[in-house]
Amino acid sequence: MSAEMILMIFLLALSVVLLYRVVAGPTDPDRIIAISTVSAIVSVVLAVYAFQVRRSIYVDIALAVALLDFIMVLAYSRYIRGEL
Amino acid sequence: MQYIVWFLYVVGAFFNFAGVVGILRMPDPYCKLQTSTKNITLGGISIMLGLFVNEIYLGLFPSFGLKFLLLSLFMLITNPTASHVLARSIYYAGFPLWHKSVTDHLKARKEAEQRG
């Protein structure tokens, strides 16, 4: 088992733990912050996986996940101020 | 060279762990935003730097590593922007600070804007 494999399993375990805050967050911004961090961790895991299996498509998927994270946070920010 | 790669991996894993603990334990959304920013900038980017160094160490042309650097540059630009916008808008939307918070520099400006 290589170091990248251990790293991926550790990061995925962290993001699964973080899903508790998504389910049980007291307010909506807590859930948004937790989801944003989950997608950042998932994008890092996809980058490590792309390095591991030597396939370049997963880097593009990681980029798409990071972009969707950014757009989600901006859309929520506009929504909560009543501008959307 | 291998030790540099392992050091970057361990730093990334540690900061991801610390950020997740902060998000689980911090009392209000503003503190959670602060820990989440540390999580992405130090955790993710040091892991990607470790992958870049590892690819050079393996003797390959860093085609993946350059894409990882571009991805981390993108994260480095967008993540503080998103955190700042989110913090400001949830402040203006009226989410309260934690009851033990000591400073609130934005309060006077918000009241001045509300008075017109």
N, CA and C atoms of all chains as a GROMACS GRO file, in nm:
protein
  600
    1MET      N    1   0.085  -0.120   0.000
    1MET     CA    2   0.000   0.000   0.000
    1MET      C    3   0.088   0.125   0.000
    2SER      N    4   0.071   0.207  -0.101
    2SER     CA    5   0.160   0.322  -0.115
    2SER      C    6   0.114   0.438  -0.027
    3ALA      N    7   0.197   0.541  -0.022
    3ALA     CA    8   0.165   0.655   0.065
    3ALA      C    9   0.045   0.731   0.012
    4GLU      N   10   0.032   0.736  -0.122
    4GLU     CA   11  -0.082   0.808  -0.178
    4GLU      C   12  -0.214   0.739  -0.144
    5MET      N   13  -0.211   0.606  -0.140
    5MET     CA   14  -0.333   0.530  -0.106
    5MET      C   15  -0.376   0.560   0.038
    6ILE      N   16  -0.280   0.560   0.130
    6ILE     CA   17  -0.310   0.591   0.270
    6ILE      C   18  -0.364   0.733   0.283
    7LEU      N   19  -0.304   0.825   0.207
    7LEU     CA   20  -0.348   0.964   0.211
    7LEU      C   21  -0.491   0.978   0.162
    8MET      N   22  -0.523   0.907   0.052
    8MET     CA   23  -0.660   0.914   0.000
    8MET      C   24  -0.761   0.859   0.099
    9ILE      N   25  -0.727   0.746   0.163
    9ILE     CA   26  -0.822   0.687   0.258
    9ILE      C   27  -0.842   0.780   0.378
   10PHE      N   28  -0.732   0.842   0.424
   10PHE     CA   29  -0.742   0.935   0.537
   10PHE      C   30  -0.830   1.055   0.503
   11LEU      N   31  -0.810   1.112   0.383
   11LEU     CA   32  -0.887   1.230   0.346
   11LEU      C   33  -1.034   1.195   0.326
   12LEU      N   34  -1.062   1.078   0.269
   12LEU     CA   35  -1.202   1.040   0.252
   12LEU      C   36  -1.269   1.014   0.386
   13ALA      N   37  -1.195   0.958   0.482
   13ALA     CA   38  -1.251   0.939   0.615
   13ALA      C   39  -1.281   1.074   0.680
   14LEU      N   40  -1.192   1.172   0.658
   14LEU     CA   41  -1.218   1.306   0.710
   14LEU      C   42  -1.344   1.367   0.650
   15SER      N   43  -1.363   1.349   0.519
   15SER     CA   44  -1.482   1.410   0.459
   15SER      C   45  -1.609   1.338   0.502
   16VAL      N   46  -1.599   1.207   0.531
   16VAL     CA   47  -1.718   1.136   0.582
   16VAL      C   48  -1.752   1.186   0.722
   17VAL      N   49  -1.649   1.213   0.805
   17VAL     CA   50  -1.673   1.269   0.938
   17VAL      C   51  -1.739   1.406   0.926
   18LEU      N   52  -1.695   1.482   0.824
   18LEU     CA   53  -1.748   1.617   0.806
   18LEU      C   54  -1.894   1.616   0.765
   19LEU      N   55  -1.943   1.507   0.709
   19LEU     CA   56  -2.084   1.501   0.671
   19LEU      C   57  -2.176   1.509   0.792
   20TYR      N   58  -2.122   1.481   0.912
   20TYR     CA   59  -2.203   1.498   1.032
   20TYR      C   60  -2.244   1.644   1.049
   21ARG      N   61  -2.149   1.736   1.021
   21ARG     CA   62  -2.180   1.878   1.035
   21ARG      C   63  -2.281   1.923   0.928
   22VAL      N   64  -2.279   1.855   0.812
   22VAL     CA   65  -2.377   1.889   0.708
   22VAL      C   66  -2.516   1.850   0.754
   23VAL      N   67  -2.528   1.733   0.817
   23VAL     CA   68  -2.660   1.686   0.859
   23VAL      C   69  -2.708   1.765   0.980
   24ALA      N   70  -2.621   1.785   1.080
   24ALA     CA   71  -2.664   1.836   1.208
   24ALA      C   72  -2.625   1.980   1.234
   25GLY      N   73  -2.585   2.055   1.127
   25GLY     CA   74  -2.543   2.192   1.150
   25GLY      C   75  -2.657   2.276   1.206
   26PRO      N   76  -2.631   2.362   1.304
   26PRO     CA   77  -2.742   2.438   1.364
   26PRO      C   78  -2.803   2.537   1.266
   27THR      N   79  -2.720   2.605   1.186
   27THR     CA   80  -2.774   2.702   1.090
   27THR      C   81  -2.731   2.663   0.949
   28ASP      N   82  -2.786   2.737   0.852
   28ASP     CA   83  -2.754   2.707   0.713
   28ASP      C   84  -2.609   2.740   0.673
   29PRO      N   85  -2.550   2.852   0.719
   29PRO     CA   86  -2.409   2.875   0.681
   29PRO      C   87  -2.315   2.767   0.728
   30ASP      N   88  -2.345   2.702   0.841
   30ASP     CA   89  -2.262   2.590   0.884
   30ASP      C   90  -2.263   2.479   0.781
   31ARG      N   91  -2.381   2.450   0.729
   31ARG     CA   92  -2.393   2.344   0.628
   31ARG      C   93  -2.319   2.383   0.501
   32ILE      N   94  -2.331   2.511   0.462
   32ILE     CA   95  -2.264   2.555   0.339
   32ILE      C   96  -2.112   2.545   0.354
   33ILE      N   97  -2.061   2.586   0.472
   33ILE     CA   98  -1.916   2.579   0.493
   33ILE      C   99  -1.869   2.434   0.492
   34ALA      N  100  -1.947   2.346   0.554
   34ALA     CA  101  -1.906   2.205   0.559
   34ALA      C  102  -1.908   2.143   0.419
   35ILE      N  103  -2.012   2.174   0.340
   35ILE     CA  104  -2.019   2.121   0.204
   35ILE      C  105  -1.904   2.174   0.118
   36SER      N  106  -1.870   2.301   0.138
   36SER     CA  107  -1.760   2.360   0.063
   36SER      C  108  -1.628   2.291   0.096
   37THR      N  109  -1.608   2.262   0.225
   37THR     CA  110  -1.485   2.193   0.263
   37THR      C  111  -1.484   2.050   0.213
   38VAL      N  112  -1.600   1.984   0.213
   38VAL     CA  113  -1.607   1.848   0.160
   38VAL      C  114  -1.568   1.847   0.013
   39SER      N  115  -1.617   1.945  -0.064
   39SER     CA  116  -1.583   1.942  -0.206
   39SER      C  117  -1.437   1.979  -0.229
   40ALA      N  118  -1.378   2.062  -0.143
   40ALA     CA  119  -1.235   2.089  -0.156
   40ALA      C  120  -1.153   1.963  -0.129
   41ILE      N  121  -1.192   1.889  -0.024
   41ILE     CA  122  -1.121   1.765   0.008
   41ILE      C  123  -1.138   1.664  -0.105
   42VAL      N  124  -1.259   1.657  -0.162
   42VAL     CA  125  -1.282   1.564  -0.272
   42VAL      C  126  -1.199   1.602  -0.394
   43SER      N  127  -1.181   1.731  -0.416
   43SER     CA  128  -1.099   1.770  -0.531
   43SER      C  129  -0.951   1.734  -0.509
   44VAL      N  130  -0.904   1.745  -0.384
   44VAL     CA  131  -0.768   1.702  -0.355
   44VAL      C  132  -0.754   1.551  -0.373
   45VAL      N  133  -0.855   1.476  -0.327
   45VAL     CA  134  -0.852   1.330  -0.341
   45VAL      C  135  -0.851   1.290  -0.489
   46LEU      N  136  -0.927   1.363  -0.572
   46LEU     CA  137  -0.928   1.334  -0.714
   46LEU      C  138  -0.792   1.362  -0.777
   47ALA      N  139  -0.724   1.466  -0.730
   47ALA     CA  140  -0.590   1.495  -0.782
   47ALA      C  141  -0.493   1.383  -0.746
   48VAL      N  142  -0.501   1.336  -0.620
   48VAL     CA  143  -0.411   1.227  -0.580
   48VAL      C  144  -0.443   1.100  -0.658
   49TYR      N  145  -0.573   1.077  -0.682
   49TYR     CA  146  -0.611   0.958  -0.757
   49TYR      C  147  -0.564   0.964  -0.902
   50ALA      N  148  -0.571   1.085  -0.961
   50ALA     CA  149  -0.521   1.101  -1.097
   50ALA      C  150  -0.372   1.073  -1.105
   51PHE      N  151  -0.298   1.117  -1.001
   51PHE     CA  152  -0.156   1.088  -0.998
   51PHE      C  153  -0.130   0.939  -0.982
   52GLN      N  154  -0.216   0.873  -0.905
   52GLN     CA  155  -0.194   0.731  -0.875
   52GLN      C  156  -0.217   0.643  -0.997
   53VAL      N  157  -0.327   0.667  -1.071
   53VAL     CA  158  -0.360   0.580  -1.183
   53VAL      C  159  -0.312   0.636  -1.316
   54ARG      N  160  -0.243   0.751  -1.316
   54ARG     CA  161  -0.188   0.814  -1.435
   54ARG      C  162  -0.294   0.839  -1.541
   55ARG      N  163  -0.406   0.893  -1.500
   55ARG     CA  164  -0.508   0.933  -1.596
   55ARG      C  165  -0.537   1.080  -1.576
   56SER      N  166  -0.529   1.156  -1.685
   56SER     CA  167  -0.535   1.301  -1.673
   56SER      C  168  -0.677   1.354  -1.660
   57ILE      N  169  -0.778   1.268  -1.686
   57ILE     CA  170  -0.916   1.318  -1.685
   57ILE      C  171  -0.960   1.355  -1.545
   58TYR      N  172  -0.905   1.288  -1.443
   58TYR     CA  173  -0.949   1.316  -1.306
   58TYR      C  174  -0.904   1.454  -1.258
   59VAL      N  175  -0.795   1.506  -1.316
   59VAL     CA  176  -0.755   1.642  -1.280
   59VAL      C  177  -0.859   1.741  -1.329
   60ASP      N  178  -0.913   1.715  -1.448
   60ASP     CA  179  -1.018   1.804  -1.499
   60ASP      C  180  -1.143   1.795  -1.414
   61ILE      N  181  -1.174   1.674  -1.367
   61ILE     CA  182  -1.291   1.660  -1.280
   61ILE      C  183  -1.268   1.734  -1.148
   62ALA      N  184  -1.145   1.730  -1.097
   62ALA     CA  185  -1.113   1.803  -0.974
   62ALA      C  186  -1.130   1.953  -0.995
   63LEU      N  187  -1.088   2.000  -1.110
   63LEU     CA  188  -1.105   2.143  -1.142
   63LEU      C  189  -1.252   2.180  -1.149
   64ALA      N  190  -1.334   2.092  -1.209
   64ALA     CA  191  -1.477   2.118  -1.218
   64ALA      C  192  -1.541   2.120  -1.079
   65VAL      N  193  -1.498   2.030  -0.991
   65VAL     CA  194  -1.553   2.027  -0.855
   65VAL      C  195  -1.518   2.155  -0.780
   66ALA      N  196  -1.394   2.202  -0.796
   66ALA     CA  197  -1.353   2.325  -0.728
   66ALA      C  198  -1.432   2.444  -0.781
   67LEU      N  199  -1.456   2.446  -0.912
   67LEU     CA  200  -1.532   2.557  -0.971
   67LEU      C  201  -1.676   2.555  -0.923
   68LEU      N  202  -1.737   2.437  -0.914
   68LEU     CA  203  -1.875   2.428  -0.867
   68LEU      C  204  -1.886   2.470  -0.721
   69ASP      N  205  -1.784   2.439  -0.641
   69ASP     CA  206  -1.779   2.483  -0.502
   69ASP      C  207  -1.784   2.635  -0.492
   70PHE      N  208  -1.699   2.700  -0.575
   70PHE     CA  209  -1.694   2.847  -0.576
   70PHE      C  210  -1.829   2.906  -0.615
   71ILE      N  211  -1.888   2.851  -0.721
   71ILE     CA  212  -2.016   2.905  -0.768
   71ILE      C  213  -2.126   2.882  -0.666
   72MET      N  214  -2.121   2.767  -0.596
   72MET     CA  215  -2.223   2.739  -0.494
   72MET      C  216  -2.216   2.840  -0.381
   73VAL      N  217  -2.096   2.870  -0.334
   73VAL     CA  218  -2.083   2.966  -0.223
   73VAL      C  219  -2.130   3.105  -0.266
   74LEU      N  220  -2.094   3.145  -0.388
   74LEU     CA  221  -2.137   3.278  -0.435
   74LEU      C  222  -2.288   3.283  -0.450
   75ALA      N  223  -2.349   3.177  -0.502
   75ALA     CA  224  -2.494   3.176  -0.520
   75ALA      C  225  -2.565   3.180  -0.385
   76TYR      N  226  -2.512   3.108  -0.286
   76TYR     CA  227  -2.574   3.113  -0.154
   76TYR      C  228  -2.560   3.251  -0.092
   77SER      N  229  -2.444   3.316  -0.114
   77SER     CA  230  -2.425   3.449  -0.056
   77SER      C  231  -2.522   3.550  -0.115
   78ARG      N  232  -2.546   3.540  -0.245
   78ARG     CA  233  -2.642   3.631  -0.304
   78ARG      C  234  -2.784   3.598  -0.261
   79TYR      N  235  -2.811   3.469  -0.242
   79TYR     CA  236  -2.945   3.427  -0.204
   79TYR      C  237  -2.981   3.478  -0.066
   80ILE      N  238  -2.885   3.470   0.028
   80ILE     CA  239  -2.920   3.503   0.166
   80ILE      C  240  -2.932   3.652   0.186
   81ARG      N  241  -2.876   3.734   0.095
   81ARG     CA  242  -2.898   3.878   0.104
   81ARG      C  243  -3.018   3.923   0.024
   82GLY      N  244  -3.089   3.827  -0.036
   82GLY     CA  245  -3.211   3.862  -0.107
   82GLY      C  246  -3.189   3.922  -0.243
   83GLU      N  247  -3.073   3.896  -0.304
   83GLU     CA  248  -3.044   3.955  -0.434
   83GLU      C  249  -3.056   3.855  -0.548
   84LEU      N  250  -3.107   3.737  -0.521
   84LEU     CA  251  -3.113   3.635  -0.625
   84LEU      C  252  -3.258   3.604  -0.658
   85MET      N  253   1.496   1.363  -0.111
   85MET     CA  254   1.382   1.404  -0.196
   85MET      C  255   1.254   1.334  -0.154
   86GLN      N  256   1.269   1.204  -0.123
   86GLN     CA  257   1.152   1.129  -0.078
   86GLN      C  258   1.100   1.183   0.054
   87TYR      N  259   1.194   1.229   0.140
   87TYR     CA  260   1.152   1.283   0.269
   87TYR      C  261   1.078   1.414   0.253
   88ILE      N  262   1.113   1.493   0.151
   88ILE     CA  263   1.039   1.617   0.126
   88ILE      C  264   0.895   1.584   0.089
   89VAL      N  265   0.878   1.483   0.004
   89VAL     CA  266   0.744   1.443  -0.038
   89VAL      C  267   0.662   1.397   0.082
   90TRP      N  268   0.722   1.314   0.166
   90TRP     CA  269   0.648   1.265   0.283
   90TRP      C  270   0.615   1.379   0.380
   91PHE      N  271   0.710   1.473   0.393
   91PHE     CA  272   0.686   1.586   0.482
   91PHE      C  273   0.567   1.669   0.431
   92LEU      N  274   0.562   1.691   0.298
   92LEU     CA  275   0.449   1.770   0.244
   92LEU      C  276   0.318   1.694   0.260
   93TYR      N  277   0.321   1.561   0.242
   93TYR     CA  278   0.199   1.483   0.262
   93TYR      C  279   0.152   1.492   0.407
   94VAL      N  280   0.246   1.480   0.501
   94VAL     CA  281   0.207   1.481   0.642
   94VAL      C  282   0.155   1.618   0.683
   95VAL      N  283   0.218   1.726   0.630
   95VAL     CA  284   0.169   1.860   0.660
   95VAL      C  285   0.027   1.878   0.606
   96GLY      N  286   0.004   1.832   0.483
   96GLY     CA  287  -0.129   1.843   0.425
   96GLY      C  288  -0.233   1.765   0.502
   97ALA      N  289  -0.200   1.643   0.540
   97ALA     CA  290  -0.296   1.561   0.614
   97ALA      C  291  -0.322   1.622   0.751
   98PHE      N  292  -0.218   1.677   0.815
   98PHE     CA  293  -0.239   1.737   0.947
   98PHE      C  294  -0.329   1.859   0.938
   99PHE      N  295  -0.306   1.945   0.835
   99PHE     CA  296  -0.389   2.065   0.829
   99PHE      C  297  -0.531   2.032   0.789
  100ASN      N  298  -0.549   1.928   0.706
  100ASN     CA  299  -0.686   1.887   0.676
  100ASN      C  300  -0.755   1.837   0.802
  101PHE      N  301  -0.683   1.759   0.882
  101PHE     CA  302  -0.741   1.708   1.007
  101PHE      C  303  -0.777   1.822   1.101
  102ALA      N  304  -0.685   1.921   1.113
  102ALA     CA  305  -0.710   2.033   1.203
  102ALA      C  306  -0.830   2.115   1.155
  103GLY      N  307  -0.841   2.133   1.023
  103GLY     CA  308  -0.954   2.208   0.972
  103GLY      C  309  -1.086   2.138   0.996
  104VAL      N  310  -1.087   2.005   0.981
  104VAL     CA  311  -1.211   1.931   1.003
  104VAL      C  312  -1.251   1.936   1.150
  105VAL      N  313  -1.152   1.924   1.239
  105VAL     CA  314  -1.183   1.934   1.382
  105VAL      C  315  -1.236   2.073   1.415
  106GLY      N  316  -1.177   2.176   1.352
  106GLY     CA  317  -1.226   2.311   1.374
  106GLY      C  318  -1.368   2.330   1.327
  107ILE      N  319  -1.401   2.274   1.210
  107ILE     CA  320  -1.538   2.288   1.161
  107ILE      C  321  -1.635   2.211   1.250
  108LEU      N  322  -1.592   2.099   1.305
  108LEU     CA  323  -1.683   2.025   1.392
  108LEU      C  324  -1.700   2.092   1.528
  109ARG      N  325  -1.601   2.169   1.575
  109ARG     CA  326  -1.604   2.213   1.714
  109ARG      C  327  -1.628   2.363   1.732
  110MET      N  328  -1.605   2.445   1.629
  110MET     CA  329  -1.614   2.590   1.648
  110MET      C  330  -1.758   2.635   1.673
  111PRO      N  331  -1.778   2.743   1.749
  111PRO     CA  332  -1.913   2.776   1.793
  111PRO      C  333  -2.001   2.846   1.692
  112ASP      N  334  -1.946   2.936   1.609
  112ASP     CA  335  -2.035   3.010   1.519
  112ASP      C  336  -1.979   3.007   1.376
  113PRO      N  337  -2.058   3.044   1.274
  113PRO     CA  338  -2.014   3.029   1.135
  113PRO      C  339  -1.888   3.107   1.099
  114TYR      N  340  -1.861   3.218   1.167
  114TYR     CA  341  -1.743   3.298   1.132
  114TYR      C  342  -1.614   3.224   1.168
  115CYS      N  343  -1.611   3.164   1.287
  115CYS     CA  344  -1.493   3.085   1.326
  115CYS      C  345  -1.478   2.964   1.235
  116LYS      N  346  -1.591   2.906   1.196
  116LYS     CA  347  -1.584   2.790   1.106
  116LYS      C  348  -1.526   2.829   0.971
  117LEU      N  349  -1.563   2.948   0.921
  117LEU     CA  350  -1.506   2.995   0.795
  117LEU      C  351  -1.356   3.012   0.806
  118GLN      N  352  -1.310   3.061   0.919
  118GLN     CA  353  -1.167   3.082   0.936
  118GLN      C  354  -1.092   2.948   0.930
  119THR      N  355  -1.141   2.846   1.000
  119THR     CA  356  -1.070   2.717   0.996
  119THR      C  357  -1.082   2.652   0.859
  120SER      N  358  -1.195   2.671   0.791
  120SER     CA  359  -1.210   2.608   0.659
  120SER      C  360  -1.111   2.667   0.558
  121THR      N  361  -1.080   2.797   0.574
  121THR     CA  362  -0.981   2.856   0.483
  121THR      C  363  -0.843   2.796   0.504
  122LYS      N  364  -0.806   2.773   0.630
  122LYS     CA  365  -0.676   2.709   0.657
  122LYS      C  366  -0.673   2.570   0.597
  123ASN      N  367  -0.783   2.501   0.609
  123ASN     CA  368  -0.794   2.365   0.558
  123ASN      C  369  -0.757   2.359   0.410
  124ILE      N  370  -0.815   2.449   0.330
  124ILE     CA  371  -0.795   2.439   0.187
  124ILE      C  372  -0.657   2.492   0.148
  125THR      N  373  -0.619   2.611   0.200
  125THR     CA  374  -0.494   2.670   0.152
  125THR      C  375  -0.373   2.586   0.193
  126LEU      N  376  -0.362   2.553   0.320
  126LEU     CA  377  -0.242   2.479   0.359
  126LEU      C  378  -0.254   2.330   0.330
  127GLY      N  379  -0.372   2.272   0.358
  127GLY     CA  380  -0.384   2.127   0.338
  127GLY      C  381  -0.378   2.086   0.193
  128GLY      N  382  -0.468   2.144   0.112
  128GLY     CA  383  -0.475   2.103  -0.027
  128GLY      C  384  -0.351   2.139  -0.106
  129ILE      N  385  -0.302   2.262  -0.086
  129ILE     CA  386  -0.192   2.308  -0.171
  129ILE      C  387  -0.063   2.237  -0.134
  130SER      N  388  -0.042   2.204  -0.007
  130SER     CA  389   0.082   2.132   0.024
  130SER      C  390   0.076   1.989  -0.027
  131ILE      N  391  -0.043   1.927  -0.028
  131ILE     CA  392  -0.052   1.793  -0.087
  131ILE      C  393  -0.022   1.800  -0.237
  132MET      N  394  -0.074   1.903  -0.305
  132MET     CA  395  -0.048   1.913  -0.449
  132MET      C  396   0.099   1.943  -0.477
  133LEU      N  397   0.163   2.025  -0.391
  133LEU     CA  398   0.307   2.046  -0.406
  133LEU      C  399   0.384   1.916  -0.385
  134GLY      N  400   0.336   1.835  -0.290
  134GLY     CA  401   0.401   1.706  -0.268
  134GLY      C  402   0.390   1.616  -0.389
  135LEU      N  403   0.274   1.618  -0.457
  135LEU     CA  404   0.259   1.538  -0.579
  135LEU      C  405   0.353   1.587  -0.689
  136PHE      N  406   0.368   1.721  -0.700
  136PHE     CA  407   0.457   1.780  -0.799
  136PHE      C  408   0.602   1.736  -0.775
  137VAL      N  409   0.646   1.745  -0.650
  137VAL     CA  410   0.783   1.705  -0.617
  137VAL      C  411   0.802   1.555  -0.638
  138ASN      N  412   0.697   1.478  -0.608
  138ASN     CA  413   0.706   1.334  -0.625
  138ASN      C  414   0.720   1.296  -0.771
  139GLU      N  415   0.653   1.370  -0.859
  139GLU     CA  416   0.663   1.338  -1.001
  139GLU      C  417   0.802   1.372  -1.056
  140ILE      N  418   0.860   1.480  -1.007
  140ILE     CA  419   0.998   1.511  -1.048
  140ILE      C  420   1.093   1.405  -0.993
  141TYR      N  421   1.067   1.360  -0.871
  141TYR     CA  422   1.153   1.260  -0.809
  141TYR      C  423   1.148   1.128  -0.884
  142LEU      N  424   1.032   1.094  -0.940
  142LEU     CA  425   1.019   0.970  -1.015
  142LEU      C  426   1.084   0.977  -1.152
  143GLY      N  427   1.133   1.095  -1.193
  143GLY     CA  428   1.204   1.107  -1.319
  143GLY      C  429   1.114   1.131  -1.439
  144LEU      N  430   0.992   1.177  -1.415
  144LEU     CA  431   0.900   1.201  -1.526
  144LEU      C  432   0.894   1.351  -1.554
  145PHE      N  433   0.846   1.384  -1.673
  145PHE     CA  434   0.813   1.523  -1.697
  145PHE      C  435   0.687   1.557  -1.618
  146PRO      N  436   0.688   1.668  -1.540
  146PRO     CA  437   0.574   1.689  -1.448
  146PRO      C  438   0.450   1.741  -1.519
  147SER      N  439   0.391   1.661  -1.606
  147SER     CA  440   0.270   1.706  -1.677
  147SER      C  441   0.151   1.711  -1.582
  148PHE      N  442   0.142   1.611  -1.493
  148PHE     CA  443   0.037   1.615  -1.391
  148PHE      C  444   0.067   1.725  -1.290
  149GLY      N  445   0.194   1.737  -1.254
  149GLY     CA  446   0.232   1.832  -1.151
  149GLY      C  447   0.203   1.976  -1.190
  150LEU      N  448   0.220   2.010  -1.319
  150LEU     CA  449   0.189   2.146  -1.361
  150LEU      C  450   0.040   2.171  -1.355
  151LYS      N  451  -0.039   2.067  -1.389
  151LYS     CA  452  -0.184   2.085  -1.375
  151LYS      C  453  -0.224   2.100  -1.229
  152PHE      N  454  -0.154   2.027  -1.141
  152PHE     CA  455  -0.185   2.042  -0.998
  152PHE      C  456  -0.150   2.182  -0.950
  153LEU      N  457  -0.039   2.236  -1.002
  153LEU     CA  458  -0.004   2.373  -0.962
  153LEU      C  459  -0.108   2.473  -1.012
  154LEU      N  460  -0.158   2.450  -1.134
  154LEU     CA  461  -0.263   2.539  -1.184
  154LEU      C  462  -0.390   2.527  -1.099
  155LEU      N  463  -0.423   2.405  -1.059
  155LEU     CA  464  -0.542   2.383  -0.976
  155LEU      C  465  -0.526   2.449  -0.841
  156SER      N  466  -0.404   2.441  -0.785
  156SER     CA  467  -0.384   2.504  -0.654
  156SER      C  468  -0.383   2.656  -0.666
  157LEU      N  469  -0.336   2.709  -0.779
  157LEU     CA  470  -0.344   2.854  -0.800
  157LEU      C  471  -0.490   2.898  -0.808
  158PHE      N  472  -0.573   2.818  -0.877
  158PHE     CA  473  -0.716   2.848  -0.885
  158PHE      C  474  -0.780   2.847  -0.747
  159MET      N  475  -0.747   2.745  -0.665
  159MET     CA  476  -0.800   2.739  -0.529
  159MET      C  477  -0.752   2.857  -0.446
  160LEU      N  478  -0.626   2.896  -0.467
  160LEU     CA  479  -0.568   3.006  -0.390
  160LEU      C  480  -0.638   3.137  -0.421
  161ILE      N  481  -0.689   3.152  -0.544
  161ILE     CA  482  -0.762   3.274  -0.576
  161ILE      C  483  -0.906   3.266  -0.528
  162THR      N  484  -0.975   3.155  -0.558
  162THR     CA  485  -1.119   3.153  -0.536
  162THR      C  486  -1.158   3.131  -0.391
  163ASN      N  487  -1.079   3.059  -0.313
  163ASN     CA  488  -1.126   3.023  -0.179
  163ASN      C  489  -1.132   3.142  -0.083
  164PRO      N  490  -1.031   3.231  -0.077
  164PRO     CA  491  -1.048   3.348   0.010
  164PRO      C  492  -1.159   3.440  -0.037
  165THR      N  493  -1.177   3.449  -0.171
  165THR     CA  494  -1.286   3.530  -0.223
  165THR      C  495  -1.421   3.479  -0.176
  166ALA      N  496  -1.441   3.350  -0.191
  166ALA     CA  497  -1.569   3.291  -0.151
  166ALA      C  498  -1.591   3.304  -0.001
  167SER      N  499  -1.486   3.286   0.079
  167SER     CA  500  -1.501   3.296   0.223
  167SER      C  501  -1.536   3.439   0.264
  168HIS      N  502  -1.469   3.535   0.201
  168HIS     CA  503  -1.496   3.674   0.234
  168HIS      C  504  -1.639   3.712   0.199
  169VAL      N  505  -1.684   3.673   0.080
  169VAL     CA  506  -1.819   3.707   0.037
  169VAL      C  507  -1.921   3.640   0.128
  170LEU      N  508  -1.896   3.515   0.164
  170LEU     CA  509  -1.991   3.443   0.249
  170LEU      C  510  -1.998   3.506   0.388
  171ALA      N  511  -1.882   3.540   0.446
  171ALA     CA  512  -1.882   3.599   0.580
  171ALA      C  513  -1.956   3.733   0.580
  172ARG      N  514  -1.927   3.815   0.478
  172ARG     CA  515  -1.991   3.946   0.473
  172ARG      C  516  -2.142   3.935   0.455
  173SER      N  517  -2.184   3.844   0.367
  173SER     CA  518  -2.328   3.836   0.343
  173SER      C  519  -2.402   3.772   0.459
  174ILE      N  520  -2.340   3.675   0.529
  174ILE     CA  521  -2.415   3.623   0.643
  174ILE      C  522  -2.411   3.721   0.759
  175TYR      N  523  -2.312   3.811   0.763
  175TYR     CA  524  -2.316   3.916   0.865
  175TYR      C  525  -2.429   4.013   0.836
  176TYR      N  526  -2.439   4.055   0.710
  176TYR     CA  527  -2.544   4.151   0.677
  176TYR      C  528  -2.682   4.088   0.681
  177ALA      N  529  -2.690   3.957   0.666
  177ALA     CA  530  -2.821   3.892   0.674
  177ALA      C  531  -2.866   3.875   0.818
  178GLY      N  532  -2.779   3.904   0.914
  178GLY     CA  533  -2.823   3.908   1.052
  178GLY      C  534  -2.792   3.787   1.136
  179PHE      N  535  -2.700   3.701   1.092
  179PHE     CA  536  -2.662   3.589   1.179
  179PHE      C  537  -2.577   3.643   1.293
  180PRO      N  538  -2.608   3.611   1.418
  180PRO     CA  539  -2.536   3.671   1.531
  180PRO      C  540  -2.398   3.610   1.550
  181LEU      N  541  -2.310   3.692   1.609
  181LEU     CA  542  -2.180   3.641   1.649
  181LEU      C  543  -2.195   3.556   1.775
  182TRP      N  544  -2.088   3.484   1.807
  182TRP     CA  545  -2.086   3.407   1.930
  182TRP      C  546  -2.093   3.503   2.049
  183HIS      N  547  -2.155   3.459   2.158
  183HIS     CA  548  -2.177   3.554   2.268
  183HIS      C  549  -2.048   3.592   2.340
  184LYS      N  550  -1.938   3.520   2.317
  184LYS     CA  551  -1.812   3.558   2.380
  184LYS      C  552  -1.719   3.633   2.285
  185SER      N  553  -1.767   3.671   2.166
  185SER     CA  554  -1.683   3.748   2.074
  185SER      C  555  -1.658   3.887   2.130
  186VAL      N  556  -1.538   3.941   2.106
  186VAL     CA  557  -1.501   4.065   2.174
  186VAL      C  558  -1.503   4.186   2.082
  187THR      N  559  -1.472   4.171   1.953
  187THR     CA  560  -1.472   4.288   1.866
  187THR      C  561  -1.571   4.268   1.752
  188ASP      N  562  -1.626   4.381   1.706
  188ASP     CA  563  -1.721   4.378   1.595
  188ASP      C  564  -1.702   4.510   1.519
  189HIS      N  565  -1.604   4.513   1.429
  189HIS     CA  566  -1.572   4.638   1.361
  189HIS      C  567  -1.674   4.674   1.254
  190LEU      N  568  -1.749   4.576   1.207
  190LEU     CA  569  -1.840   4.602   1.096
  190LEU      C  570  -1.975   4.657   1.144
  191LYS      N  571  -1.996   4.655   1.279
  191LYS     CA  572  -2.129   4.688   1.331
  191LYS      C  573  -2.164   4.834   1.305
  192ALA      N  574  -2.068   4.926   1.330
  192ALA     CA  575  -2.094   5.069   1.313
  192ALA      C  576  -2.127   5.100   1.167
  193ARG      N  577  -2.055   5.035   1.077
  193ARG     CA  578  -2.078   5.060   0.935
  193ARG      C  579  -2.215   5.009   0.891
  194LYS      N  580  -2.252   4.892   0.944
  194LYS     CA  581  -2.382   4.836   0.909
  194LYS      C  582  -2.494   4.926   0.958
  195GLU      N  583  -2.482   4.978   1.081
  195GLU     CA  584  -2.586   5.066   1.133
  195GLU      C  585  -2.591   5.197   1.055
  196ALA      N  586  -2.474   5.249   1.014
  196ALA     CA  587  -2.473   5.372   0.936
  196ALA      C  588  -2.539   5.351   0.800
  197GLU      N  589  -2.517   5.231   0.741
  197GLU     CA  590  -2.582   5.205   0.613
  197GLU      C  591  -2.732   5.188   0.629
  198GLN      N  592  -2.773   5.134   0.743
  198GLN     CA  593  -2.917   5.114   0.762
  198GLN      C  594  -2.988   5.246   0.791
  199ARG      N  595  -2.915   5.341   0.853
  199ARG     CA  596  -2.979   5.472   0.877
  199ARG      C  597  -2.993   5.551   0.748
  200GLY      N  598  -2.909   5.517   0.650
  200GLY     CA  599  -2.925   5.583   0.521
  200GLY      C  600  -2.816   5.678   0.495
   0.00000   0.00000   0.00000
